[in-house]
Each structure stands twice: as structure tokens, then as C-alpha cells.
Amino acid sequence: MPTELRQKLQIHDGNFYLGEISTNPKIGDLQIAFDVVQPTSISVIAKQAGLNVIPYMTQAGDSLELFEYGTVSASDMFKHGMSSNTMLTWSIRFGGFIVMFIGLTLIFSVLRTLTAVLPFLADMVGFLGTFASGILAASFSLTTIAIAWIFYRPILGISLLAIAAILIFLLRFTRQDEEENF
């Protein structure tokens, strides 16, 4: 190691620090840490290529690569993989619903702004807009999910479409009741 580099090297919080002042880091300073990884058992589902492990390409064209610490059976690893895939799928679906709800609420907020001259009317329009946004977002989300499922699980897809239709009918029925009250 060059002498000038060795002079700048300091030990700070158990790590090597390369820079002017370790308590006041600047852009370009380096902090180097070393960790010891103890040998352990792991379980891997992938394809071995020489000394490397690469993702296994399935017949459907998807890549498969599962990794867990400890000795885990293949069936348990596939169950864990399916479980995490299910959680990811439902998280994405819920995120889509939330984004759709926010977008529809923003669209309906224009109506609330237009009726702001009468505060009680603006509050009622705001509430109805939020309610309609929730129903529409739920029905649009269910319709999107149902269309994706119709080919693989027709009963589930049709059931979701029926629930979406009921929600739209509920929104229309609620709106007709409000129009009759005026």
C-alpha cells in the first residue's frame, strides 16, 4: 500500500476510513468494513452450470431460482415460493386498487370544487365522490383481476365479474335513490 494512502487510512467504529475526517465524511471518502460469514447449510433450487448456479428456465419460459438458509425440502421450498408469489400478487393488486381509488377521487374532486359555493353541498358531493370512487375502483379492480383469471379458472373469473357487476348495480341503485329524494 502506498505511504500517502496509508497515512490517510484511519480506524473509525471498527471500520477502515479513508478520508480527511472520519466524523465529518465528504463525497469521495471511503468506509471499508469486513464481515465474517460462517459456513452454513443452504438449500437451492436452480440449474448448475459448471461451478456456478444459474436460474433454471422452465418449459413455459420463466426462470426459477429459489434459495433458503438451512436444509429445506424441495416441496417446502416450492410452497414457500408459491406463498411469497401469492403475497406479491395480492400486494400488487391492492396497490392497483389504491392507485385507481386515488385517481378516481381526484377526478370526482373537480365536482366538489365546482359545488364549493355552497359548503353543505360541497361536503355531500365530496362524500358521494369518495364513495363512488371506492365502488368504481373495487369493481374495476375486480374486473381486471377476473379477465386475467377467466382462461385459467373460469369459475373464479366469472364470480369476480359478478361481484363487480353487483358493485356497479349498487352504485347505480344508490344514485337512483338519491335522485328520488331531491
C-alpha positions as CSV (number, residue, x, y, z in Angstrom):
1,M,0.0,0.0,0.0
2,P,1.4,3.4,-0.9
3,T,2.7,5.5,2.0
4,E,0.4,8.5,1.3
5,L,-2.6,6.2,1.2
6,R,-1.6,4.5,4.5
7,Q,-1.3,7.9,6.2
8,K,-4.9,8.8,5.3
9,L,-6.3,5.5,6.5
10,Q,-8.0,5.6,9.9
11,I,-9.9,3.2,12.0
12,H,-13.4,4.5,13.0
13,D,-16.1,2.4,14.7
14,G,-14.3,-0.8,13.9
15,N,-14.1,0.0,10.1
16,F,-11.4,1.4,8.0
17,Y,-12.0,5.0,6.9
18,L,-10.2,6.7,4.0
19,G,-10.7,10.4,4.0
20,E,-9.9,13.6,5.8
21,I,-12.1,13.5,9.0
22,S,-14.0,10.3,9.9
23,T,-16.6,12.3,11.9
24,N,-17.3,14.6,9.0
25,P,-17.4,12.4,5.9
26,K,-17.4,14.1,2.4
27,I,-18.2,12.9,-1.1
28,G,-15.4,10.5,-2.2
29,D,-14.4,9.3,1.3
30,L,-14.5,5.5,1.7
31,Q,-15.6,3.4,4.7
32,I,-14.5,-0.2,4.4
33,A,-15.9,-3.0,6.6
34,F,-15.2,-6.7,6.7
35,D,-17.7,-9.2,7.9
36,V,-17.2,-12.9,8.6
37,V,-19.7,-15.3,7.1
38,Q,-19.7,-18.5,9.0
39,P,-20.2,-21.7,7.0
40,T,-23.9,-22.8,7.0
41,S,-26.3,-25.1,5.2
42,I,-28.4,-23.7,2.4
43,S,-31.0,-25.1,0.1
44,V,-31.1,-24.1,-3.6
45,I,-33.4,-24.9,-6.5
46,A,-31.7,-23.7,-9.7
47,K,-29.5,-25.1,-12.5
48,Q,-25.9,-25.9,-12.0
49,A,-23.6,-24.7,-14.8
50,G,-20.1,-25.7,-14.1
51,L,-19.1,-24.1,-10.8
52,N,-21.9,-21.6,-10.9
53,V,-25.6,-21.8,-10.1
54,I,-27.9,-20.0,-12.7
55,P,-31.7,-19.7,-12.9
56,Y,-33.4,-22.7,-14.3
57,M,-35.5,-21.9,-17.4
58,T,-38.9,-23.7,-17.3
59,Q,-40.7,-25.0,-20.3
60,A,-43.1,-22.0,-20.0
61,G,-40.1,-19.7,-20.4
62,D,-40.0,-18.5,-16.8
63,S,-36.8,-18.5,-14.7
64,L,-36.8,-20.4,-11.5
65,E,-34.3,-19.8,-8.7
66,L,-35.1,-20.4,-5.0
67,F,-32.7,-20.0,-2.1
68,E,-33.2,-20.6,1.7
69,Y,-31.0,-21.0,4.6
70,G,-30.9,-24.4,6.3
71,T,-31.8,-27.8,5.0
72,V,-35.3,-27.4,3.4
73,S,-37.1,-30.0,1.4
74,A,-37.9,-29.2,-2.3
75,S,-41.7,-29.4,-1.6
76,D,-41.4,-26.9,1.3
77,M,-39.2,-24.6,-0.9
78,F,-41.9,-24.6,-3.6
79,K,-44.6,-24.0,-1.0
80,H,-42.6,-21.0,0.3
81,G,-42.0,-19.7,-3.2
82,M,-45.7,-20.0,-4.1
83,S,-46.6,-18.3,-0.8
84,S,-44.3,-15.3,-1.4
85,N,-45.5,-15.1,-5.0
86,T,-49.1,-15.0,-3.8
87,M,-48.3,-12.3,-1.3
88,L,-46.6,-10.3,-4.1
89,T,-49.5,-10.7,-6.4
90,W,-52.1,-9.6,-3.8
91,S,-49.8,-6.6,-2.9
92,I,-49.7,-5.5,-6.5
93,R,-53.5,-5.9,-6.8
94,F,-54.1,-3.9,-3.7
95,G,-51.6,-1.3,-4.9
96,G,-53.6,-1.1,-8.2
97,F,-56.8,-0.6,-6.3
98,I,-55.3,2.2,-4.2
99,V,-53.9,4.0,-7.2
100,M,-57.2,3.6,-9.0
101,F,-59.1,4.9,-6.0
102,I,-56.9,7.9,-5.7
103,G,-57.2,8.7,-9.4
104,L,-61.0,8.5,-9.3
105,T,-61.2,10.5,-6.1
106,L,-59.1,13.3,-7.8
107,I,-61.4,13.2,-10.8
108,F,-64.5,13.5,-8.6
109,S,-62.9,16.2,-6.6
110,V,-63.5,18.5,-9.6
111,L,-67.2,18.2,-8.9
112,R,-66.7,19.1,-5.3
113,T,-64.7,22.2,-6.3
114,L,-67.5,23.2,-8.7
115,T,-70.1,23.0,-5.8
116,A,-67.9,24.8,-3.3
117,V,-70.1,27.9,-3.4
118,L,-72.5,26.0,-1.1
119,P,-70.4,24.3,1.7
120,F,-73.1,21.8,2.7
121,L,-73.5,20.7,-1.0
122,A,-69.7,20.5,-1.5
123,D,-69.3,18.2,1.5
124,M,-72.1,16.0,0.3
125,V,-70.7,15.9,-3.3
126,G,-67.2,15.2,-1.8
127,F,-68.6,12.3,0.3
128,L,-70.5,10.9,-2.7
129,G,-67.5,11.2,-4.9
130,T,-65.3,9.3,-2.4
131,F,-68.0,6.7,-2.1
132,A,-68.4,6.3,-5.9
133,S,-64.6,6.2,-6.2
134,G,-64.4,3.3,-3.8
135,I,-67.1,1.4,-5.5
136,L,-65.8,2.1,-9.0
137,A,-62.2,1.3,-8.0
138,A,-63.3,-2.0,-6.4
139,S,-65.4,-3.0,-9.5
140,F,-62.7,-2.0,-12.0
141,S,-60.0,-3.9,-10.0
142,L,-62.2,-7.0,-9.7
143,T,-62.9,-6.8,-13.5
144,T,-59.2,-6.6,-14.3
145,I,-58.4,-9.5,-12.0
146,A,-61.4,-11.5,-13.4
147,I,-60.3,-11.0,-17.0
148,A,-56.8,-12.3,-16.1
149,W,-58.4,-15.4,-14.4
150,I,-61.1,-16.3,-16.8
151,F,-59.0,-18.6,-19.0
152,Y,-57.2,-20.4,-16.1
153,R,-60.0,-20.5,-13.6
154,P,-63.3,-19.7,-15.3
155,I,-65.5,-20.1,-12.2
156,L,-63.3,-17.7,-10.2
157,G,-63.2,-15.2,-13.1
158,I,-66.9,-15.3,-13.6
159,S,-67.5,-14.9,-9.8
160,L,-65.3,-11.9,-9.7
161,L,-67.1,-10.4,-12.7
162,A,-70.4,-11.0,-11.0
163,I,-69.2,-9.2,-7.8
164,A,-68.0,-6.3,-9.9
165,A,-71.4,-6.1,-11.6
166,I,-73.2,-6.2,-8.3
167,L,-71.0,-3.3,-7.1
168,I,-71.8,-1.2,-10.2
169,F,-75.5,-2.0,-9.7
170,L,-75.2,-1.0,-6.1
171,L,-73.7,2.3,-7.2
172,R,-76.4,2.9,-9.7
173,F,-79.2,1.9,-7.3
174,T,-77.8,4.2,-4.6
175,R,-77.7,7.1,-7.1
176,Q,-81.3,6.5,-8.2
177,D,-82.4,6.6,-4.5
178,E,-80.6,10.0,-4.1
179,E,-82.2,11.4,-7.2
180,E,-85.7,10.4,-5.9
181,N,-85.0,12.2,-2.6
182,F,-84.4,15.5,-4.3
